[in-house]
Amino acid sequence: MFCVNYFLDLDNLKLPDNNLFIATELLFAIPVYKPEVHYQFVEKNNWSKKYYPSIHPKALKDQFEIPPEPSSKIFLEKALNGKMGLFLDKTLRKLTVDFWQKKFRTMERAQYNRDMQASDGVSKHHPNGFRDRVLTEHQKQLETFKKKINELLMPTPSS
């Protein structure tokens, strides 16, 4: 599974964050390859239905013609399935974390630990507080909406 904010392997399809922002990313993602994996991804994260109860992703595998896997992909998967792949995974993860720690050195430690993760099966990259800004703005708009609804339902008596 590939997303700008997440890299997940097939054994780790459950997202570590459960909020409106992540539910939106999850449910509105468009699969470009192997839609049945996208369906599994959504099913593993069924907590998202709390935020979007009317969205019912269906198995898209019948709607796409799935091309045969290229021989280069098959070769690379076989070559990297073992000690060489584990070595590369560990080395590239360390390089990524080192790069992030330098690039985001001014980020508060608690925010860094929450928003930047590189572990077995999951790499998460949510820098610069974008998610927080979206969630804060959503909460403000929700409060404004609630206030307007309350004013409509219970008008103040005019003098």
N, C-alpha and C positions, 0 to 999 in steps of 0.2 A: 504494500500500500504506500503510495507516495502523496505527499501534500507538502506545500511549502513550509508548513509549521511542524510537521511530523514525518518521521520515517519510522515505519512499523514493519516488523517481520510477521509472517503468517501465524506464528505462535504467540504473538502479542497484539492481538487486534483490539483488546479492551483499552480504551483511553484512560489515562490517569486523572484527567480533569473532567468534572461533571458540572457544567454551567451552561447558560444560554448561548454564550459565544461559541463554545465548542460544539454544542448541539446544532447550531446553525451551520457551522463548517461541515459537520458530519452529514447532516441530512440533505444539504444542498450541494454536496460534492457530486460531480458527474464522472462516472467511471469511463475511462478511455480504453481500458483493457481488462479482460476477465471480470465482467460485471458480477459474476457469482461470488467473487471475493468481496466486492463492495457490499453485496447483500449480507454475507457473513459478518463483515465489519459492522454494519448497521445492527444486525441481530446481537452481536456481542456487546453493543452499547445501547441496549434498549432503554436505559435511563433517559435517553433523549426524548422519548415519547412524552415525558412529563412537560417538556417545553413546547412540543409540537404534536399534540395528541391526534390531530386529523391527518397527519402525514403517515402514509403506510407504504414504505418502499417495497416494491415487489421484486421478485427475482427477475433480473433483466437478461439473464443468459439466453432466453428464447428470442429476444429481440435483436440480438447481434449475431452475426456470423463470426465465429472465433477462428482467426487464422491459425495455421500450424505454427508451432514454435520454431524460430530460426535455429539453424544448426549452431550458430555462434553462441546463442544463449545456452543451449544444451551443453556445449563444450565448456563454457565458462562456469556454469553451475557445477559440473563434474569436477573441474579443476580446482574450484574454490570450496568444495565440500570436503573439508578435512583440516589438517594442521595449517596448510597455507592460508585457507580462508579465515580460520580463527586468528592467525597471526595478523593478517591484513585488517580484520575487524578491530582487534585490540589496538593496533598501531594507528589506524585512521581515527578511531574514537579518541585516543589520547591526543592526537594532533588537533582534533576538533575542539576538545575541552580546553587545551592550552590556548588555542586561538581565541575562543570565547572569553576565557579569563582575562586575556590581554585587551581584547576589544571592548568588553563590558566591565572593565575594572572599576568604573565609577558607579555601577549599578549597586543598589543596596543588597547586602548578602542574602537577606530573606527573600527578596524579589528574584534574585539570581537563582537561588535554590528552587524556587517555585516554577520559574519560567524557562529555565535552561536545564535540560537533562540529557545525558548521554549514558545509557546503560544497555545491558544485553536486550536486544529486541526493540528498543524504543529510543529515539532521539527526538527531543522536543525543543523547539526554538521559537519562543514568544518574547522577543526583546522589546525594549522601549515603551512598555506599558500600554500598547495599543489595545489589548484585550480589556484592560482595566478601564481605559477611556470609553470604550464601547459599552461596557456593562454599566458604568456610572451614568453615561448619557441615557441609556435605556431606562435606568431607574428614575432619573429625573423626568423623562417623558411619561413614564407610567404614573408617577405621582401627580403630574399636571393633569393627565387624563382622568385619574380618580377624583381629583378635586373638581374638575368640570362636570363629571357625572353626578357627583354629590350635589353640586349647585343646581343641576337640572332636576334632580329627584326631590330635593328639599330646598325650594327657593326660600330666601329670607323674606319675611313679611315687609312690605313697603310701608313707609311711614306716612 
